[in-house]
Each structure stands twice: as C-alpha cells, then as structure tokens.
Amino acid sequence: MELAFERRGTGAPLILIHGIGHHWQAWLPVLDRLAVSRTVIAIDLPGFGVSPGLPEGTPYTAEALADAVESFCAMLGVREPHVAGNSLGGYLALELASRGVVRTATALSPAGFWSRPELLYCQTVLRAMRASARALPPERSLRRAESPVGRALSAGLLVARPSRLSPTALVAASQALGRSSGFDATLEAFSDVLPPAPPKSPITIAWGEHDRLLLRRQAVRAAKWSGQRVKLLKGCGHVPMSDDPDLVARVLLEGSGD
C-alpha cells in the first residue's frame, strides 16, 4: 500500500510508526539522531497525516493497519526491517513482531495493555482532544501554541514538557488530529484491541514515567506479557520524543541493534 513517508540516513532500515491522530512529523525530534546509523523511514498510517485511507470496506482494525505497514515495506523492497512505534504505533510494532516479519520491534507506551476503565478513559480523552482540534480556528490555535499556558493546556496530557514543543509543531499536530479521516473508526476499534500473540522477533518496550494517557501501571501488564522488564523513560510523557530526544533515540537505537 502507498503511504506518505519521510526517509533519511543510511544503515539498517528502521520504520517509525506514529500514534492515533498523529503524523510522521511526531518523530522529528529524534529523526536526525537516528539517521546517523539507520535508514529511517517515518510513515503516515492510512487515514492519518497525508496518507490515503484504507480501501473502501476495509475496517480500521489494528490488524488491517499492520497489514498496510507490511504491504508498504514490501512495496519499497524493505525486507525484515527494524520497526518502532508510539502508542497505537507501538502496538502495531508488537503485532509485526508477533508475525515475525520484522528484525526487531521497539514500542513506546504501546496501546492494548489497558483495563476496560482505562480504555474508556483513553477513548474519552482522545475524542475530546479531537473535538477541540476541529473546533479551534488556525489563528487561535497558533496564539494558544505560542503561550506557555496554552501549550500546557493543549499538550499536557500527551507530553511531560510542553515547553519543549515548538508552536509550529503543536499547531501541525493539532491540524493532523483534526483532519485524520481514519481517526473515528480506529478509535472505535480500540475496544477490540488485546495484547498481540507472543513475539517471534526481539522486542523492547519503554514507557513514559509521566504518561497521563496510557497510565504507567499498564507497563506492568506489558512486562508480564513480554516476560521482561519494561524500560522507564524518566521525565517523559505519552509521546516522549520531544520530552527527551536523546533518551528516546538511544532506546530506539539499542532496541534496533543487531
């Protein structure tokens, strides 16, 4: 499947997968750090960013999105890449590891390890953020993003350090959230997301210390599922790339090491 993407660097291929409502630019804080030793390919999932949606009649399940990533890699001629993802993207990375079609998978605060109340909380928060992103005119969105208080209100549930987000990045992320044609169907399908089958490829799971969307106790379930300790991303929130780019890049490079 054809997807929008950004490619940088040289070395072993590393596919980067964003979370629900986001776009490939979520990885910009770490992209050049990774590109020093990896061929980094950051994608827009189907129905997100500027990628086309899934074919008509195809449900926006996690399995269908993983199929699209697998098909995209085949189209590029990239066999058994390393893969890393955040939130929904983290779940997709683990799903691809369960299929044994990737060399390694690194998941940052992956979806799917929630209890029922935690899932409902996540869906409620994301729906509210989406409604706010769609209601706010671009000029007001920029004014809010330029204010420290506005950045905290807009992004405080997703990042631990809103001050490290540039206003332009925050506005672009808000616009991507508001325009995501696949958002509603994907969020609805979260109700059926369970931990994937045991992985056939090496995996790394890391969790933001201050994750306010997928609460940190979910990392305990992820650790039990994986049979290994989950790395704690100190000082980071749910979307950790801007909170501590050096730390996140190091985790991704170590996770994608041979």
Stockholm file with secondary structure:
# STOCKHOLM 1.0

chainA/1-258         MELAFERRGTGAPLILIHGIGHHWQAWLPVLDRLAVSRTVIAIDLPGFGVSPGLPEGTPYTAEALADAVESFCAMLGVREPHVAGNSLGGYLALELASRGVVRTATALSPAGFWSRPELLYCQTVLRAMRASARALPPERSLRRAESPVGRALSAGLLVARPSRLSPTALVAASQALGRSSGFDATLEAFSDVLPPAPPKSPITIAWGEHDRLLLRRQAVRAAKWSGQRVKLLKGCGHVPMSDDPDLVARVLLEGSGD
#=GR chainA/1-258 SS CCCCEEEECSSEEEEEECCTTCCGGGGHHHHHHHHTTEEEEEECCTTSTTCCCCCTTCCCCHHHHHHHHHHHHHHHTCCSCEEEEETHHHHHHHHHHHHTCSSEEEEESCSSCCCHHHHHHHHHHHHHHHHHHHHSCHHHHHHHHHSHHHHHHHHTTTCSCGGGSCHHHHHHHHHHHHHCTTHHHHHHHGGGCCCCSCCSSCEEEEEETTCTTTTTTHHHHHHHHHTSCCEEETTCCSSTTTTCHHHHHHHHHHHTCC
#=GC SS_cons         CCCCEEEECSSEEEEEECCTTCCGGGGHHHHHHHHTTEEEEEECCTTSTTCCCCCTTCCCCHHHHHHHHHHHHHHHTCCSCEEEEETHHHHHHHHHHHHTCSSEEEEESCSSCCCHHHHHHHHHHHHHHHHHHHHSCHHHHHHHHHSHHHHHHHHTTTCSCGGGSCHHHHHHHHHHHHHCTTHHHHHHHGGGCCCCSCCSSCEEEEEETTCTTTTTTHHHHHHHHHTSCCEEETTCCSSTTTTCHHHHHHHHHHHTCC
//
